[in-house]
């Protein structure tokens, strides 16, 4: 757990773009809020690996949003049910369900549909909030922390040089 926290702090303090870190949180949110064993989650996992997002932040956001999903499942169920019962979409649902991909995707499941649409709706908000937090952390907290005398002394020591060489 401490290693994961250290990796998140390393990512926050690194030159990794704030956009990339925000995308890691959004992809972790999708994976955490939707039911785990679905085809779209495999696509999300592949996207996280292909786009090389920060996996530590991805896994932490997955864990946080998985816990939140248990609390929101009743809302996802009613939201998904209202979407699936919409009369204007019935022909589309029947056409999609008639295909093999439509049945494998399990979007006919109320919690899957509700949580996926909810994730789509809130993803710009989560992305913007994460981006704002990372930018402000780097501007305010990291800059203030680096100005502390003890930090400057430690960074000037031989111990820090050895640590930096080992870290790569």
Beta strands, then each sheet from edge to edge (+ up, - down):
end
